[in-house]
Amino acid sequence: MLNFILKSTLLLKIYFWLKPRLFNLSVLIFTIIIISYVHGEYISWIEISEKKIFLGYSYIFKNILILLSILIYFLVTKNMTKNQIEINEKFESININRKETFVHLKKKGKLKTEYERILEDTDTDSKK
């Protein structure tokens, strides 16, 4: 039973870590697959044409592109988490301001209808 609880806790932590990063992670994986596919096609073309001039450079270029895409992924997710923290702080401050506004409205007392204001002669429309 304890083993099941530990596994489910670990899976939940992984899920909550992965959920906001899922789109960026899928784009990263798709980019790496495309880079590997294009490099494989280039190697196939080299084998057919027997022009092995840039074969070494193609591996260097492929690895640089993969490292660059991983770096971009980490920068985007880091920026995304910073923005999420700022949004949460703004949302909390808005909630605090709303609570203060409602407290101010509660202190005003009972709201009067238009007819009650006319009877008390405090209606501005009736004085015209």
C-alpha positions as CSV (number, residue, x, y, z in Angstrom):
1,M,0.0,0.0,0.0
2,L,2.8,2.4,0.9
3,N,4.6,1.5,-2.4
4,F,1.4,2.4,-4.3
5,I,1.1,5.8,-2.5
6,L,4.8,6.6,-3.2
7,K,4.4,5.7,-6.9
8,S,1.3,7.7,-7.3
9,T,2.8,10.7,-5.5
10,L,5.9,10.5,-7.8
11,L,3.6,10.3,-10.9
12,L,1.6,13.3,-9.7
13,K,4.7,15.4,-9.2
14,I,5.9,14.5,-12.7
15,Y,2.5,15.3,-14.1
16,F,2.3,18.7,-12.5
17,W,5.9,19.5,-13.5
18,L,5.3,18.3,-17.1
19,K,1.8,19.9,-17.6
20,P,2.9,23.6,-18.2
21,R,5.9,22.5,-20.2
22,L,4.2,19.9,-22.4
23,F,3.7,22.1,-25.5
24,N,7.3,23.4,-25.4
25,L,8.7,19.9,-24.8
26,S,6.7,18.5,-27.7
27,V,8.1,21.2,-30.0
28,L,11.6,20.4,-28.8
29,I,11.2,16.7,-29.5
30,F,9.6,17.4,-32.9
31,T,12.5,19.8,-33.7
32,I,15.1,17.1,-32.8
33,I,13.3,14.5,-34.9
34,I,13.2,16.8,-37.9
35,I,16.9,17.7,-37.5
36,S,17.8,14.0,-37.3
37,Y,15.6,13.2,-40.3
38,V,17.2,15.9,-42.4
39,H,20.7,14.8,-41.4
40,G,19.8,11.2,-42.3
41,E,18.6,12.3,-45.7
42,Y,21.8,14.2,-46.2
43,I,23.9,11.2,-45.3
44,S,21.8,9.1,-47.8
45,W,22.5,11.7,-50.5
46,I,26.2,11.7,-49.7
47,E,26.3,7.9,-50.0
48,I,24.6,8.1,-53.4
49,S,26.6,11.0,-54.8
50,E,29.9,9.9,-53.1
51,K,30.8,13.5,-52.3
52,K,32.1,13.2,-48.7
53,I,33.5,16.7,-48.5
54,F,31.1,18.1,-45.8
55,L,30.3,14.9,-43.9
56,G,32.2,15.8,-40.8
57,Y,30.8,19.3,-40.8
58,S,27.2,17.9,-41.1
59,Y,27.6,16.0,-37.8
60,I,29.0,19.2,-36.1
61,F,26.1,21.2,-37.6
62,K,23.5,18.7,-36.5
63,N,24.8,18.6,-32.9
64,I,25.0,22.4,-32.8
65,L,21.4,22.7,-34.0
66,I,20.2,20.2,-31.4
67,L,22.1,22.0,-28.6
68,L,20.7,25.3,-29.8
69,S,17.2,24.0,-29.7
70,I,17.6,22.6,-26.2
71,L,19.1,25.9,-25.1
72,I,16.1,27.8,-26.6
73,Y,13.7,25.3,-24.9
74,F,15.3,26.0,-21.5
75,L,15.2,29.8,-22.0
76,V,11.6,29.8,-23.1
77,T,10.5,27.6,-20.2
78,K,12.5,29.8,-17.7
79,N,10.8,32.9,-19.1
80,M,7.4,31.2,-19.1
81,T,7.8,30.4,-15.4
82,K,8.9,34.0,-14.6
83,N,5.8,35.3,-16.4
84,Q,3.6,32.8,-14.6
85,I,4.9,34.0,-11.2
86,E,4.3,37.6,-12.2
87,I,0.8,36.9,-13.4
88,N,0.0,35.0,-10.1
89,E,1.3,38.0,-8.1
90,K,-0.8,40.4,-10.1
91,F,-3.9,38.2,-9.7
92,E,-3.4,38.0,-5.9
93,S,-3.1,41.8,-5.7
94,I,-6.3,42.2,-7.7
95,N,-8.1,39.8,-5.4
96,I,-6.9,41.8,-2.4
97,N,-8.2,45.0,-4.0
98,R,-11.5,43.4,-4.7
99,K,-11.9,42.3,-1.2
100,E,-11.2,45.9,0.0
101,T,-13.7,47.3,-2.4
102,F,-16.5,45.0,-1.2
103,V,-15.7,45.8,2.4
104,H,-16.1,49.5,1.5
105,L,-19.4,48.8,-0.2
106,K,-20.7,46.9,2.9
107,K,-19.9,49.8,5.1
108,K,-22.1,52.1,3.0
109,G,-25.2,50.5,4.4
110,K,-28.5,49.6,2.8
111,L,-29.0,50.6,-0.8
112,K,-32.2,52.5,-1.5
113,T,-34.4,52.1,-4.5
114,E,-35.3,55.0,-6.8
115,Y,-38.8,55.2,-5.2
116,E,-37.3,55.5,-1.7
117,R,-35.1,58.3,-2.9
118,I,-38.0,60.1,-4.4
119,L,-40.0,59.8,-1.2
120,E,-37.1,61.2,0.8
121,D,-36.6,63.9,-1.9
122,T,-32.9,63.0,-2.3
123,D,-33.2,61.9,-5.9
124,T,-31.3,64.2,-8.2
125,D,-33.5,63.3,-11.2
126,S,-36.6,64.5,-9.5
127,K,-35.1,67.9,-8.7
128,K,-34.7,68.9,-12.3
